[in-house]
C-alpha cells in the first residue's frame, strides 16, 4: 500500500490491515488517495487566473456546453470507432467555427 508521508496513515494501516502489508511512503508514487482528486485539480488550476467568480462561472458553463457538444456518445452501448468519432468531431468543429465567424 502506498500513501503520502502523513504520519497518521502508518498507525491506521497497522491497526486496520496489520503488520503483514507492505507500506510505502512516497508522496505521489502510485497513490490512489492522492490521484482520486486529480480531475478536480485539472479544473481548479485554470480558474486561478480569473479575477472574479462570475467570469469563472461563465467560462465553466461555456466550456461544459462545448465539451458536451463535441462529445460523441456511444449508441446502444456500443463504442464508436475512432475514425467515425474523428469525422463527427471535424464536422462539428467546422460548423462551430463557421457559426462563430459569421
C-alpha positions in Angstrom: 0.0 0.0 0.0 1.4 3.4 -1.0 0.4 6.6 0.9 1.9 10.0 1.2 4.0 10.9 4.2 1.2 11.8 6.6 2.1 10.2 10.0 -1.5 9.1 10.8 -1.6 6.7 7.8 1.1 4.4 9.2 -0.7 3.8 12.5 -4.1 3.5 10.8 -2.8 0.9 8.3 -1.2 -1.1 11.1 -4.3 -1.0 13.1 -6.7 -1.9 10.3 -4.7 -4.2 8.0 -1.9 -5.4 10.2 1.8 -5.5 10.0 1.9 -8.0 7.1 1.1 -5.4 4.5 4.0 -3.5 2.9 3.5 0.2 3.4 5.5 2.6 1.2 5.5 6.2 1.9 6.1 8.1 -1.3 4.1 11.3 -1.8 3.0 10.8 -5.4 4.1 7.2 -6.4 1.0 5.2 -7.5 -1.0 6.7 -4.7 -4.8 6.2 -5.2 -5.7 8.6 -2.4 -3.7 11.4 -4.0 -4.8 10.7 -7.5 -8.5 10.5 -6.7 -8.9 14.3 -6.8 -6.9 14.8 -10.0 -10.0 15.8 -12.1 -10.9 18.4 -9.6 -7.3 19.8 -9.7 -7.4 19.9 -13.5 -10.5 22.0 -13.4 -9.4 24.1 -10.4 -5.9 25.3 -11.5 -7.0 27.1 -14.7 -9.6 29.0 -12.6 -6.8 30.8 -10.6 -6.3 33.2 -13.5 -9.9 34.6 -13.3 -10.4 37.8 -11.5 -14.0 37.2 -10.3 -16.3 34.3 -9.7 -18.7 35.4 -12.4 -16.1 35.2 -15.1 -15.0 31.8 -14.0 -18.6 30.7 -13.9 -19.3 32.0 -17.4 -16.2 30.1 -18.6 -17.2 26.9 -16.9 -20.7 27.0 -18.4 -19.4 27.7 -21.9 -16.7 25.0 -21.6 -19.2 22.4 -20.4 -21.6 23.2 -23.2 -18.8 23.0 -25.8 -17.5 19.8 -24.3 -20.9 18.2 -24.4 -21.4 19.4 -28.0 -18.1 17.9 -29.2 -18.5 14.6 -27.2 -19.6 11.5 -29.2 -21.7 9.2 -27.1 -21.9 5.5 -27.8 -25.2 4.3 -29.3 -26.9 1.3 -27.7 -23.8 0.7 -25.5 -21.5 0.0 -28.5 -18.3 2.1 -28.7 -17.9 4.4 -31.6 -14.9 3.8 -33.8 -12.1 6.4 -33.7 -12.4 7.1 -37.4 -16.2 7.9 -37.1 -15.5 10.0 -33.9 -12.9 12.0 -35.8 -15.3 12.6 -38.7 -18.0 13.8 -36.3 -15.6 16.0 -34.4 -14.3 17.7 -37.6 -17.8 18.2 -38.9 -18.9 19.7 -35.6 -15.8 21.8 -35.3 -16.1 23.3 -38.8 -19.8 24.0 -38.1 -18.9 25.8 -34.9 -16.2 27.8 -36.5 -18.5 28.9 -39.3 -21.1 30.0 -36.8 -18.6 31.9 -34.8 -17.1 33.6 -37.8 -20.5 34.8 -39.2 
